């Protein structure tokens, strides 16, 4: 975990800065400047554009992680691996752009009643999706080279800082909502353009078709792998997109705005573990190549233990003072239980975090296709029943439950086939202590009438977070309930005091 920790710390720090900017933008400026319907529109266009990008990459994302170690050879431009993927993505962009254009009448029929504004801005999904798919292509190649910091900085910090400036221009009435929207899309082209120039300067990309010299045998393997991984890579994003699209259809853009803004809170929980996954992916591929079973088990269990801790802490940090947080945005109050049910699923998803990476980079990658189909069908079916009846909370219940089921199913399959599992005894101790803390915490809240004597909302938030720090976080360190994190903190303390 040394390499993982080192790069994860760097990318986590950058992502943390990006998270602050993200909250400033979507958690404050968006809510203040725009109506909930306009917020819902921006987030819905983004979700559809992300979906467009996932379709248009035609499986190149996962093939980059899986096969780049086999073709890494700077003197031969990696056998044209990046150029081949670039050509595949260009074909995907052209094909799905035509589909987006051809589907306009269906969109009008579906969204004209509750989300008419979406129809007006529908075609903006094409340029935004193009910017996203090319960024993902170049980012994945750099991940294969273990250069994670630059793309993370461009996406999480630079882009969001520029977005803040455009939002400030909107606040000062220099531009209106439509002009903001156009500038918002144009900003997304900066990162992929910069990475393209960066890769060309590093001679990682040659535009000569003669440089594509992949053996025919490998081409067949890559094609087969990419075909199945292509569907699987859509799973997580399709779940979120289905929620947004179906809420917009049945409940309108205002509810979509509440739902997608609540998901922003969840991003606070996900961002550190995304860094772990980002760094772990090429290591898993390398371990399969070297048949390092012990290394795989160790990485799986340690990352799962770390994911469990991050998920639980992230949930508690937001959930304990959630009423106080939503006091500042009363129009978004329905998002409280959306957060609760989505986070239940996400905590399990983070615990089984390497499930998808292990399966998709293994010889049994085709099996993940069936799990993906089950996930999509279940989310759609539950949403079809729960959203019209319970609105955005119904969507959250549906997605949270399906995430739990999906991860347990994949975890069981990986254990059956490869005898790999994420379970450690220390994790049960952590969960047991979590139950003890929650009983103690809610007993205090009951007898203090939820800290009603503290008239200041800020003081109530600080008090609840202090209880979490003293009653849960400190004991984890003292009792060594998550060895990887505790070891890292202790080594950090040693370095600081040595200085």
DOLO-604323 format. One record per residue (C-alpha): residue in three letters; x, y, z. Coordinates in Angstrom, 2 decimals. Each point is the difference from the previous one (the first is absolute). Example, Ala and Ser with C-alpha at 12.3 -4.5 7.8 and 13.67 -1.06 7.14 Angstrom:
@type = ALA x = 12.30 y = -4.50 z = 7.80
@type = SER x = 1.37 y = 3.44 z = -0.66
//
This chain:
@type = UNK x = 0.00 y = 0.00 z = 0.00
@type = UNK x = 3.05 y = 2.33 z = 0.03
@type = UNK x = -0.40 y = 1.15 z = -3.62
@type = UNK x = -3.74 y = 0.19 z = 0.45
@type = UNK x = 0.32 y = 2.13 z = 3.13
@type = UNK x = 2.52 y = 2.39 z = -1.51
@type = UNK x = -1.93 y = 0.75 z = -3.18
@type = UNK x = -3.36 y = -0.18 z = 1.78
@type = UNK x = 1.14 y = 2.66 z = 2.47
@type = UNK x = 1.02 y = 2.35 z = -2.81
@type = UNK x = -3.14 y = -0.53 z = -2.04
@type = UNK x = -2.17 y = 0.10 z = 3.14
@type = UNK x = 1.45 y = 3.38 z = 0.97
@type = UNK x = -0.67 y = 1.40 z = -3.48
@type = UNK x = -3.46 y = -1.59 z = -0.02
@type = UNK x = -0.68 y = 1.54 z = 3.40
@type = UNK x = 0.73 y = 3.46 z = -1.40
@type = UNK x = -2.28 y = -0.87 z = -2.91
@type = UNK x = -2.66 y = -1.16 z = 2.42
@type = UNK x = 0.06 y = 3.37 z = 1.79
@type = UNK x = -0.35 y = 1.78 z = -3.35
@type = UNK x = -2.76 y = -2.43 z = -0.96
@type = UNK x = -1.94 y = 0.82 z = 3.15
@type = UNK x = 0.55 y = 3.70 z = -0.59
@type = UNK x = -1.35 y = -0.37 z = -3.53
@type = UNK x = -2.83 y = -2.52 z = 0.22
@type = UNK x = -0.71 y = 0.10 z = 3.71
@type = UNK x = -0.14 y = 3.79 z = 0.28
@type = UNK x = 0.28 y = 2.07 z = -3.19
@type = UNK x = -2.26 y = -2.24 z = -2.08
@type = UNK x = -2.64 y = -0.06 z = 2.72
@type = UNK x = 0.17 y = 3.78 z = 0.53
@type = UNK x = 0.16 y = 1.06 z = -3.66
@type = UNK x = -2.30 y = -2.49 z = -1.71
@type = UNK x = -3.41 y = -1.51 z = 0.63
@type = UNK x = -0.22 y = -3.67 z = 0.97
@type = UNK x = -1.30 y = -0.69 z = -3.53
@type = UNK x = 3.09 y = 1.65 z = -1.55
@type = UNK x = 2.25 y = -1.92 z = 2.39
@type = UNK x = -1.81 y = -3.17 z = -1.02
@type = UNK x = 0.51 y = 0.87 z = -3.67
@type = UNK x = 3.77 y = 0.51 z = 0.34
@type = UNK x = 0.43 y = -3.22 z = 1.97
@type = UNK x = -2.25 y = -1.98 z = -2.35
@type = UNK x = 1.91 y = 1.21 z = -3.07
@type = UNK x = 3.22 y = -0.98 z = 1.77
@type = UNK x = -1.31 y = -3.49 z = 0.83
@type = UNK x = -1.17 y = -0.58 z = -3.57
@type = UNK x = 3.34 y = 1.28 z = -1.32
@type = UNK x = 1.88 y = -2.37 z = 2.29
@type = UNK x = -2.20 y = -2.79 z = -1.30
@type = UNK x = 0.77 y = 1.09 z = -3.57
@type = UNK x = 3.72 y = -0.11 z = 0.83
@type = UNK x = -0.27 y = -3.48 z = 1.46
@type = UNK x = -1.77 y = -1.24 z = -3.11
@type = UNK x = 2.35 y = 1.81 z = -2.37
@type = UNK x = 3.21 y = -1.39 z = 1.53
@type = UNK x = -0.96 y = -3.44 z = -1.40
@type = UNK x = 1.80 y = -1.85 z = 2.79
@type = UNK x = 3.36 y = 1.77 z = -0.30
@type = UNK x = 0.01 y = 1.06 z = 3.68
@type = UNK x = 0.34 y = -3.49 z = 1.39
@type = UNK x = 2.20 y = -1.32 z = -2.83
@type = UNK x = 2.50 y = 2.76 z = 0.87
@type = UNK x = 0.23 y = -1.17 z = 3.62
@type = UNK x = 0.13 y = -3.68 z = -0.92
@type = UNK x = 2.40 y = -0.13 z = -2.96
@type = UNK x = 2.24 y = 3.07 z = 0.13
@type = UNK x = 2.61 y = -1.78 z = 2.21
@type = UNK x = 0.46 y = -2.55 z = -2.82
@type = UNK x = 0.70 y = 2.64 z = -2.66
@type = UNK x = 1.97 y = 2.56 z = 1.96
@type = UNK x = 3.03 y = 0.76 z = -2.19
@type = UNK x = 0.96 y = 3.65 z = -0.43
@type = UNK x = 2.35 y = -0.57 z = -2.92
@type = UNK x = -2.83 y = -1.56 z = -2.03
@type = UNK x = -2.72 y = 2.43 z = 1.18
@type = UNK x = -1.59 y = -2.85 z = 1.99
@type = UNK x = -0.80 y = -1.75 z = -3.30
@type = UNK x = -2.54 y = 2.72 z = -0.85
@type = UNK x = -2.27 y = -1.01 z = 2.89
@type = UNK x = -1.10 y = 3.57 z = 0.78
@type = UNK x = -0.53 y = 0.87 z = -3.68
@type = UNK x = -2.16 y = -3.10 z = -0.48
@type = UNK x = -2.15 y = 0.98 z = 2.99
@type = UNK x = -0.22 y = 3.57 z = -1.31
@type = UNK x = -1.33 y = -1.23 z = -3.36
@type = UNK x = -2.51 y = -2.28 z = 1.74
@type = UNK x = -1.27 y = 2.90 z = 2.13
@type = UNK x = -0.37 y = 2.23 z = -3.09
@type = UNK x = -2.21 y = -2.67 z = -1.59
@type = UNK x = -2.05 y = -0.26 z = 3.21
@type = UNK x = -0.44 y = 3.78 z = 0.21
@type = UNK x = -1.25 y = 0.20 z = -3.60
@type = UNK x = -2.40 y = -2.92 z = 0.37
@type = UNK x = -1.59 y = 1.08 z = 3.29
@type = UNK x = -0.21 y = 3.64 z = -1.06
@type = UNK x = -2.24 y = -1.19 z = -2.85
@type = UNK x = -2.07 y = -2.00 z = 2.50
@type = UNK x = -0.42 y = 3.05 z = 2.26
@type = UNK x = -1.18 y = 2.05 z = -2.99
@type = UNK x = -2.36 y = -2.72 z = -1.17
@type = UNK x = -1.55 y = -0.45 z = 3.47
@type = UNK x = -1.24 y = 3.61 z = 0.26
@type = UNK x = -3.65 y = -0.86 z = -0.76
@type = UNK x = -0.02 y = -2.71 z = 2.67
@type = UNK x = 1.44 y = 2.47 z = 2.53
@type = UNK x = -2.71 y = 2.53 z = -0.86
@type = UNK x = -2.68 y = -2.64 z = 0.47
@type = UNK x = 1.45 y = -1.14 z = 3.35
@type = UNK x = 0.88 y = 3.30 z = 1.67
@type = UNK x = -2.35 y = 2.61 z = -1.47
@type = UNK x = -2.43 y = -0.20 z = 2.92
@type = UNK x = 2.25 y = 0.32 z = 3.09
@type = UNK x = 3.45 y = 1.01 z = -1.30
@type = UNK x = -0.44 y = 2.23 z = -3.04
@type = UNK x = 3.24 y = 1.89 z = 0.69
@type = UNK x = 1.96 y = -3.22 z = -0.53
@type = UNK x = -1.25 y = -0.14 z = -3.60
@type = UNK x = 1.26 y = 3.53 z = -0.66
@type = UNK x = 3.55 y = -0.86 z = 1.17
@type = UNK x = 0.04 y = -3.63 z = -1.14
@type = UNK x = 2.59 y = 0.34 z = -2.79
@type = UNK x = 2.57 y = 1.45 z = 2.42
@type = UNK x = 0.57 y = -3.59 z = 1.16
@type = UNK x = 2.02 y = -0.66 z = -3.18
@type = UNK x = 2.86 y = 2.52 z = 0.42
@type = UNK x = 0.15 y = -0.56 z = 3.76
@type = UNK x = 0.08 y = -3.77 z = -0.51
@type = UNK x = 2.79 y = 0.34 z = -2.59
@type = UNK x = 2.15 y = 2.02 z = 2.42
@type = UNK x = -0.55 y = -2.59 z = 2.74
@type = UNK x = 0.76 y = -3.07 z = -2.11
@type = UNK x = 3.32 y = 1.38 z = -1.29
@type = UNK x = 1.03 y = 1.04 z = 3.51
@type = UNK x = -0.75 y = -3.54 z = 1.23
@type = UNK x = 2.04 y = -1.49 z = -2.85
@type = UNK x = 3.11 y = 2.06 z = 0.77
@type = UNK x = -0.46 y = -0.32 z = 3.78
@type = UNK x = -0.15 y = -3.80 z = -0.21
@type = UNK x = 3.18 y = -0.11 z = -2.06
@type = UNK x = 1.78 y = 2.15 z = 2.59
@type = UNK x = -1.31 y = -2.26 z = 2.74
@type = UNK x = 1.64 y = -2.92 z = -1.81
@type = UNK x = 3.23 y = 2.03 z = 0.14
@type = UNK x = -0.70 y = 0.62 z = 3.71
@type = UNK x = -0.25 y = 3.74 z = -0.56
@type = UNK x = -3.17 y = 0.72 z = 1.99
@type = UNK x = 0.59 y = 3.50 z = 1.33
@type = UNK x = -0.26 y = 2.12 z = -3.17
@type = UNK x = -3.41 y = -1.22 z = -1.24
@type = UNK x = -1.43 y = 0.13 z = 3.53
@type = UNK x = 1.21 y = 3.58 z = 0.42
@type = UNK x = -1.45 y = 1.11 z = -3.36
@type = UNK x = -3.38 y = -1.61 z = 0.62
@type = UNK x = -0.50 y = 0.49 z = 3.72
@type = UNK x = 1.69 y = 3.36 z = 0.60
@type = UNK x = 0.63 y = 1.98 z = -3.18
@type = UNK x = -3.38 y = -0.70 z = -1.62
@type = UNK x = -1.92 y = 0.76 z = 3.19
@type = UNK x = 1.99 y = 3.16 z = 0.63
@type = UNK x = -0.88 y = 1.22 z = -3.50
@type = UNK x = -3.63 y = -0.96 z = 0.64
@type = UNK x = 0.06 y = 2.12 z = 3.17
@type = UNK x = 1.18 y = 2.98 z = -2.04
@type = UNK x = -2.80 y = -0.47 z = -2.54
@type = UNK x = -2.52 y = -0.30 z = 2.84
@type = UNK x = 1.37 y = 3.21 z = 1.49
@type = UNK x = -0.53 y = 1.70 z = -3.37
@type = UNK x = -3.60 y = -1.25 z = 0.12
@type = UNK x = -0.43 y = 1.35 z = 3.54
@type = UNK x = 1.24 y = 3.42 z = -1.19
@type = UNK x = -2.53 y = -0.10 z = -2.88
@type = UNK x = 2.71 y = 0.06 z = -2.67
@type = UNK x = -1.53 y = -3.11 z = -1.58
@type = UNK x = -3.39 y = -1.73 z = 0.15
@type = UNK x = -0.81 y = -3.67 z = 0.56
@type = UNK x = 0.26 y = -1.02 z = -3.65
@type = UNK x = 3.38 y = 1.71 z = -0.41
@type = UNK x = 1.18 y = -1.68 z = 3.20
@type = UNK x = -1.06 y = -3.36 z = -1.39
@type = UNK x = 1.96 y = 0.47 z = -3.24
@type = UNK x = 3.14 y = 1.12 z = 1.88
@type = UNK x = -0.42 y = -2.91 z = 2.42
@type = UNK x = 0.17 y = -2.45 z = -2.89
@type = UNK x = 2.94 y = 1.74 z = -1.68
@type = UNK x = 2.00 y = -0.20 z = 3.25
@type = UNK x = -0.16 y = -3.80 z = -0.19
@type = UNK x = 2.12 y = 0.04 z = -3.17
@type = UNK x = 3.03 y = 1.57 z = 1.73
@type = UNK x = 1.14 y = -3.14 z = 1.85
@type = UNK x = -0.14 y = -2.49 z = -2.92
@type = UNK x = 1.71 y = 2.51 z = -2.32
@type = UNK x = 2.79 y = 0.53 z = 2.53
@type = UNK x = 0.46 y = -3.75 z = 0.56
@type = UNK x = 0.12 y = -0.60 z = -3.75
@type = UNK x = 2.82 y = 2.55 z = -0.38
@type = UNK x = 1.74 y = -1.46 z = 3.06
@type = UNK x = -0.10 y = -3.55 z = -1.41
@type = UNK x = 1.25 y = 1.16 z = -3.41
@type = UNK x = 2.91 y = 1.88 z = 1.59
@type = UNK x = 0.91 y = -3.09 z = 2.03
@type = UNK x = -0.09 y = -2.03 z = -3.23
@type = UNK x = -2.68 y = -2.25 z = 1.44
@type = UNK x = -2.19 y = 0.57 z = -3.07
@type = UNK x = 1.03 y = -0.46 z = -3.62
@type = UNK x = -2.53 y = 0.77 z = -2.73
@type = UNK x = 1.60 y = -2.44 z = -2.42
@type = UNK x = -2.29 y = -2.96 z = -0.71
@type = UNK x = 3.14 y = -2.07 z = -0.52
@type = UNK x = 0.69 y = 0.28 z = 3.71
@type = UNK x = -3.01 y = -2.28 z = 0.70
@type = UNK x = 1.79 y = -3.33 z = 0.14
@type = UNK x = -2.06 y = -2.01 z = 2.46
@type = UNK x = 0.21 y = -3.76 z = -0.70
@type = UNK x = -3.15 y = -1.44 z = -1.59
@type = UNK x = -0.43 y = -2.37 z = 2.94
@type = UNK x = -0.02 y = 2.93 z = 2.43
@type = UNK x = -2.42 y = 1.95 z = -2.17
@type = UNK x = -2.56 y = -2.78 z = 0.31
@type = UNK x = 0.51 y = -0.25 z = 3.76
@type = UNK x = -0.28 y = 3.78 z = 0.43
@type = UNK x = -3.13 y = 0.14 z = -2.15
@type = UNK x = -1.69 y = -2.79 z = 1.94
@type = UNK x = 0.97 y = 1.50 z = 3.34
@type = UNK x = -1.04 y = 3.53 z = -1.00
@type = UNK x = -3.37 y = -1.23 z = -1.27
@type = UNK x = -0.98 y = -1.43 z = 3.36
@type = UNK x = 1.68 y = 2.67 z = 2.11
@type = UNK x = -1.77 y = 2.62 z = -2.11
@type = UNK x = -3.36 y = -1.04 z = 1.40
@type = UNK x = 1.35 y = -0.44 z = 3.51
@type = UNK x = 1.56 y = 3.46 z = 0.12
@type = UNK x = -3.44 y = 1.49 z = -0.56
@type = UNK x = -1.46 y = -1.54 z = 3.14
@type = UNK x = 0.78 y = 2.51 z = 2.76
@type = UNK x = -0.59 y = 3.04 z = -2.20
@type = UNK x = -3.15 y = -1.43 z = -1.55
@type = UNK x = -1.48 y = -0.43 z = 3.48
@type = UNK x = 0.46 y = 3.72 z = 0.78
@type = UNK x = -1.15 y = 1.02 z = -3.47
@type = UNK x = -3.09 y = -2.19 z = 0.22
@type = UNK x = -0.91 y = 1.66 z = 3.29
@type = UNK x = 0.37 y = 3.51 z = -1.45
@type = UNK x = -1.76 y = -0.79 z = -3.28
@type = UNK x = -2.93 y = -1.75 z = 1.67
@type = UNK x = -0.41 y = 2.68 z = 2.69
@type = UNK x = 0.00 y = 2.66 z = -2.74
@type = UNK x = -2.63 y = -1.97 z = -1.89
@type = UNK x = -2.38 y = -0.69 z = 2.90
@type = UNK x = 0.68 y = 2.88 z = 2.43
@type = UNK x = 1.69 y = 2.81 z = -1.97
@type = UNK x = 3.29 y = 1.88 z = 0.04
@type = UNK x = -0.54 y = 1.58 z = 3.44
@type = UNK x = 0.02 y = -3.42 z = 1.70
@type = UNK x = 2.91 y = -0.99 z = -2.23
@type = UNK x = 1.87 y = 3.01 z = 1.36
@type = UNK x = -0.63 y = -1.06 z = 3.60
@type = UNK x = 1.06 y = -3.59 z = -0.70
@type = UNK x = 3.18 y = 0.85 z = -1.88
@type = UNK x = 0.99 y = 2.69 z = 2.51
@type = UNK x = -0.33 y = -2.53 z = 2.82
@type = UNK x = 2.35 y = -2.29 z = -1.90
@type = UNK x = 2.56 y = 2.79 z = 0.35
@type = UNK x = 0.09 y = -0.72 z = 3.75
@type = UNK x = 0.80 y = -3.61 z = -0.79
@type = UNK x = 2.95 y = 1.06 z = -2.14
@type = UNK x = 1.67 y = 1.11 z = 3.24
@type = UNK x = -0.03 y = -3.63 z = 1.10
@type = UNK x = 1.11 y = -1.43 z = -3.33
@type = UNK x = 2.90 y = 2.29 z = -0.90
@type = UNK x = 2.77 y = -1.55 z = 2.19
@type = UNK x = -0.85 y = -3.55 z = -1.04
@type = UNK x = -0.15 y = 0.96 z = -3.67
@type = UNK x = 3.69 y = 0.83 z = 0.35
@type = UNK x = 0.66 y = -3.46 z = 1.43
@type = UNK x = -1.87 y = -1.65 z = -2.88
@type = UNK x = 1.76 y = 2.20 z = -2.54
@type = UNK x = 3.42 y = -1.04 z = 1.27
@type = UNK x = -0.92 y = -3.65 z = 0.70
@type = UNK x = -1.33 y = -0.74 z = -3.50
@type = UNK x = 3.35 y = -0.34 z = -1.82
@type = UNK x = 1.39 y = -1.94 z = 2.99
@type = UNK x = -2.80 y = -2.57 z = -0.26
@type = UNK x = 0.72 y = -0.39 z = -3.71
@type = UNK x = 3.71 y = -0.47 z = 0.78
@type = UNK x = -0.79 y = -2.61 z = 2.67
@type = UNK x = -2.11 y = -2.01 z = -2.43
@type = UNK x = 2.86 y = 0.14 z = -2.49
@type = UNK x = 2.52 y = -1.21 z = 2.59
@type = UNK x = -2.49 y = -2.45 z = 1.59
@type = UNK x = 0.66 y = 1.58 z = 3.38
@type = UNK x = -2.87 y = -1.55 z = 1.97
@type = UNK x = 1.31 y = 1.06 z = 3.42
@type = UNK x = 0.42 y = 3.58 z = -1.18
@type = UNK x = -3.53 y = -0.04 z = -1.40
@type = UNK x = -1.51 y = -1.27 z = 3.26
@type = UNK x = 1.95 y = 2.56 z = 2.03
@type = UNK x = -1.00 y = 2.88 z = -2.27
@type = UNK x = -3.65 y = -1.12 z = -0.08
@type = UNK x = -0.33 y = -0.29 z = 3.77
@type = UNK x = 1.92 y = 3.14 z = 0.88
@type = UNK x = -1.84 y = 2.15 z = -2.55
@type = UNK x = -3.34 y = -1.43 z = 1.17
@type = UNK x = 0.82 y = 0.71 z = 3.63
@type = UNK x = 1.04 y = 3.52 z = -0.93
@type = UNK x = -3.15 y = 0.43 z = -2.10
@type = UNK x = -2.20 y = -1.11 z = 2.90
@type = UNK x = 1.60 y = 2.53 z = 2.33
@type = UNK x = -0.22 y = 2.84 z = -2.53
@type = UNK x = -3.61 y = -0.85 z = -0.79
@type = UNK x = -1.11 y = -0.18 z = 3.64
@type = UNK x = 1.85 y = 3.18 z = 0.98
@type = UNK x = -1.30 y = 1.89 z = -3.01
@type = UNK x = -3.54 y = -1.09 z = 0.75
@type = UNK x = 0.20 y = 1.02 z = 3.66
@type = UNK x = 1.65 y = 3.38 z = -0.71
@type = UNK x = -2.98 y = 1.00 z = -2.16
@type = UNK x = -2.83 y = -1.98 z = 1.61
@type = UNK x = 0.41 y = 0.98 z = 3.65
@type = UNK x = -0.56 y = 3.76 z = -0.66
@type = UNK x = -2.04 y = -0.47 z = -3.19
@type = UNK x = -3.03 y = 1.93 z = 1.25
@type = UNK x = 2.25 y = 2.97 z = 0.72
@type = UNK x = 1.63 y = -0.24 z = -3.45
@type = UNK x = -3.35 y = -0.01 z = -1.79
@type = UNK x = -1.20 y = 2.91 z = 2.13
@type = UNK x = 2.08 y = 2.21 z = -2.31
@type = UNK x = -1.80 y = -1.34 z = -3.09
@type = UNK x = -3.61 y = -0.63 z = 1.14
@type = UNK x = -1.24 y = -0.43 z = -3.58
@type = UNK x = 2.17 y = -3.13 z = -0.18
@type = UNK x = -1.30 y = -1.66 z = 3.20
@type = UNK x = -1.28 y = -3.06 z = -1.86
@type = UNK x = 3.63 y = -0.85 z = -0.62
@type = UNK x = 0.57 y = -1.10 z = 3.62
@type = UNK x = -1.36 y = -3.52 z = -0.46
@type = UNK x = 1.41 y = -0.13 z = -3.51
@type = UNK x = 3.44 y = 0.34 z = 1.58
@type = UNK x = -0.74 y = -2.69 z = 2.59
@type = UNK x = -1.10 y = -2.74 z = -2.40
@type = UNK x = 2.57 y = 0.76 z = -2.67
@type = UNK x = 2.79 y = 0.00 z = 2.58
@type = UNK x = -0.98 y = -3.44 z = 1.30
@type = UNK x = 0.61 y = -1.36 z = -3.47
@type = UNK x = 3.16 y = 2.04 z = -0.48
@type = UNK x = 1.61 y = -1.21 z = 3.23
@type = UNK x = -0.44 y = -3.60 z = -1.14
@type = UNK x = 1.26 y = 1.00 z = -3.46
@type = UNK x = 3.14 y = 1.52 z = 1.52
@type = UNK x = 0.59 y = -3.07 z = 2.15
@type = UNK x = -0.09 y = -2.24 z = -3.08
@type = UNK x = 1.78 y = 2.75 z = -1.95
@type = UNK x = 2.49 y = -2.18 z = -1.92
@type = UNK x = -2.69 y = -2.50 z = -1.05
@type = UNK x = -0.45 y = 1.61 z = -3.38
@type = UNK x = 3.72 y = 0.54 z = -0.61
@type = UNK x = 0.92 y = -3.58 z = 0.94
@type = UNK x = -2.73 y = -1.54 z = -2.12
@type = UNK x = 0.40 y = 2.27 z = -3.01
@type = UNK x = 3.76 y = -0.60 z = -0.20
@type = UNK x = -0.24 y = -3.77 z = 0.51
@type = UNK x = -0.56 y = -2.84 z = -2.46
@type = UNK x = -3.59 y = -0.22 z = 1.25
@type = UNK x = -0.78 y = 3.57 z = -1.10
@type = UNK x = -2.90 y = -1.24 z = -2.16
@type = UNK x = -1.92 y = -1.02 z = 3.13
@type = UNK x = -0.24 y = 3.66 z = 1.02
@type = UNK x = -2.29 y = 0.53 z = -3.00
@type = UNK x = -2.76 y = -2.00 z = 1.68
@type = UNK x = 0.40 y = 1.87 z = 3.30
@type = UNK x = -0.25 y = 3.28 z = -1.90
@type = UNK x = -3.21 y = -1.09 z = -1.73
@type = UNK x = -1.49 y = -0.98 z = 3.38
@type = UNK x = 0.99 y = 3.40 z = 1.46
@type = UNK x = -1.56 y = 2.03 z = -2.81
@type = UNK x = -3.21 y = -2.05 z = -0.15
@type = UNK x = -0.47 y = 0.17 z = 3.79
@type = UNK x = 0.57 y = 3.76 z = 0.20
@type = UNK x = -2.38 y = 0.68 z = -2.88
@type = UNK x = -2.70 y = -2.32 z = 1.37
@type = UNK x = 0.16 y = 1.36 z = 3.55
@type = UNK x = 0.09 y = 3.60 z = -1.26
@type = UNK x = -3.01 y = -0.64 z = -2.19
@type = UNK x = -1.96 y = -0.97 z = 3.10
@type = UNK x = 1.50 y = 2.21 z = 2.72
@type = UNK x = 0.56 y = 3.39 z = -1.71
@type = UNK x = -3.66 y = 0.65 z = -0.96
@type = UNK x = -1.04 y = -1.07 z = 3.52
@type = UNK x = 2.74 y = 1.44 z = 2.25
@type = UNK x = 1.80 y = 2.49 z = -2.25
@type = UNK x = 3.71 y = 0.58 z = 0.49
@type = UNK x = 0.08 y = -1.99 z = 3.25
@type = UNK x = -1.34 y = -2.97 z = -1.96
@type = UNK x = 2.86 y = 0.37 z = -2.48
@type = UNK x = 2.50 y = 0.05 z = 2.88
@type = UNK x = -1.52 y = -3.14 z = 1.60
@type = UNK x = 0.14 y = -1.77 z = -3.36
@type = UNK x = 3.61 y = 0.92 z = -0.75
@type = UNK x = 1.28 y = -0.61 z = 3.53
@type = UNK x = -1.56 y = -3.46 z = 0.22
@type = UNK x = 1.22 y = -1.04 z = -3.45
@type = UNK x = 3.58 y = 1.13 z = 0.79
@type = UNK x = 0.02 y = -2.28 z = 3.04
@type = UNK x = -1.38 y = -2.97 z = -1.92
@type = UNK x = 2.31 y = 0.58 z = -2.99
@type = UNK x = 3.18 y = 0.15 z = 2.08
@type = UNK x = -0.88 y = -3.03 z = 2.11
@type = UNK x = -0.68 y = -1.98 z = -3.17
@type = UNK x = 3.30 y = 0.95 z = -1.64
@type = UNK x = 1.90 y = -0.54 z = 3.26
@type = UNK x = -1.44 y = -3.50 z = 0.32
@type = UNK x = 1.00 y = -0.83 z = -3.60
@type = UNK x = 3.59 y = 1.22 z = 0.45
@type = UNK x = 0.32 y = -2.11 z = 3.16
@type = UNK x = -1.44 y = -3.07 z = -1.72
@type = UNK x = 2.29 y = 0.25 z = -3.05
@type = UNK x = 3.22 y = 1.48 z = 1.42
@type = UNK x = -0.35 y = -0.56 z = 3.78
@type = UNK x = 0.47 y = 3.74 z = 0.50
@type = UNK x = -2.02 y = 1.78 z = 2.66
@type = UNK x = 0.25 y = 3.39 z = 1.73
@type = UNK x = -0.85 y = -1.24 z = 3.48
@type = UNK x = 2.21 y = 0.49 z = 3.05
@type = UNK x = -0.81 y = -0.54 z = 3.68
@type = UNK x = 1.05 y = 3.56 z = 0.86
@type = UNK x = -2.82 y = 1.30 z = -2.23
@type = UNK x = -2.60 y = -1.68 z = 2.20
@type = UNK x = 1.51 y = 1.77 z = 3.00
@type = UNK x = -0.30 y = 3.31 z = -1.85
@type = UNK x = -3.68 y = -0.64 z = -0.81
@type = UNK x = -0.67 y = -1.08 z = 3.58
@type = UNK x = 1.55 y = 3.19 z = 1.32
@type = UNK x = -2.08 y = 1.98 z = -2.52
@type = UNK x = -3.19 y = -1.48 z = 1.48
@type = UNK x = 1.19 y = 0.85 z = 3.51
@type = UNK x = 0.77 y = 3.59 z = -1.01
@type = UNK x = -3.38 y = 0.49 z = -1.70
@type = UNK x = -1.88 y = -1.25 z = 3.09
@type = UNK x = 2.02 y = 2.34 z = 2.19
@type = UNK x = -0.36 y = 2.96 z = -2.37
@type = UNK x = -3.78 y = -0.26 z = -0.44
@type = UNK x = -0.43 y = -0.48 z = 3.76
@type = UNK x = 1.76 y = 3.34 z = 0.48
@type = UNK x = -2.18 y = 1.59 z = -2.71
@type = UNK x = -3.17 y = -1.41 z = 1.62
@type = UNK x = 0.75 y = 1.29 z = 3.48
@type = UNK x = 1.26 y = 3.37 z = -1.27
@type = UNK x = -2.99 y = 0.40 z = -2.34
@type = UNK x = 2.38 y = 0.12 z = -2.97
@type = UNK x = 2.15 y = 2.71 z = 1.61
@type = UNK x = -2.98 y = 2.38 z = 0.08
@type = UNK x = 1.69 y = 2.19 z = 2.63
@type = UNK x = 2.55 y = 1.05 z = -2.63
@type = UNK x = -1.81 y = 2.72 z = -1.93
@type = UNK x = 2.78 y = 0.36 z = -2.59
@type = UNK x = -0.17 y = -2.44 z = -2.91
@type = UNK x = 3.75 y = 0.29 z = -0.44
@type = UNK x = 0.58 y = -1.01 z = 3.62
@type = UNK x = -2.28 y = -3.02 z = -0.40
@type = UNK x = 1.96 y = -1.10 z = -3.08
@type = UNK x = 3.33 y = 0.46 z = 1.77
@type = UNK x = -1.23 y = -1.85 z = 3.10
@type = UNK x = -1.24 y = -2.98 z = -2.02
@type = UNK x = 3.24 y = -0.19 z = -1.97
@type = UNK x = 1.96 y = 0.23 z = 3.27
@type = UNK x = -1.98 y = -2.94 z = 1.39
@type = UNK x = 0.87 y = -1.95 z = -3.14
@type = UNK x = 3.68 y = 0.89 z = 0.36
@type = UNK x = 0.25 y = -0.86 z = 3.70
@type = UNK x = -2.42 y = -2.93 z = 0.08
@type = UNK x = 0.86 y = -1.78 z = -3.25
@type = UNK x = 3.05 y = 1.27 z = -1.88
@type = UNK x = 2.45 y = 0.20 z = 2.92
@type = UNK x = -0.92 y = -3.49 z = 1.31
@type = UNK x = 0.62 y = -1.46 z = -3.49
@type = UNK x = 3.55 y = 1.30 z = 0.29
@type = UNK x = 0.50 y = -1.06 z = 3.59
@type = UNK x = -1.50 y = -3.49 z = -0.52
@type = UNK x = 1.67 y = -0.45 z = -3.41
@type = UNK x = -3.32 y = -0.94 z = -1.68
@type = UNK x = 1.26 y = 0.79 z = -3.51
@type = UNK x = 3.72 y = -0.91 z = -0.07
@type = UNK x = 0.84 y = 1.56 z = -3.39
@type = UNK x = -1.36 y = 3.43 z = 0.93
@type = UNK x = 1.40 y = -0.12 z = 3.51
@type = UNK x = 3.44 y = -0.98 z = -1.30
@type = UNK x = -0.07 y = 2.85 z = -2.48
@type = UNK x = -0.98 y = 2.54 z = 2.69
@type = UNK x = 2.72 y = -1.25 z = 2.33
@type = UNK x = 2.67 y = 0.17 z = -2.72
@type = UNK x = -1.17 y = 3.51 z = -0.86
@type = UNK x = 0.28 y = 1.02 z = 3.66
@type = UNK x = 3.53 y = -1.43 z = 0.15
@type = UNK x = 1.08 y = 1.99 z = -3.07
@type = UNK x = -1.51 y = 3.22 z = 1.35
@type = UNK x = 1.60 y = -0.29 z = 3.45
@type = UNK x = 3.36 y = -0.95 z = -1.52
@type = UNK x = -0.05 y = 3.29 z = -1.88
//
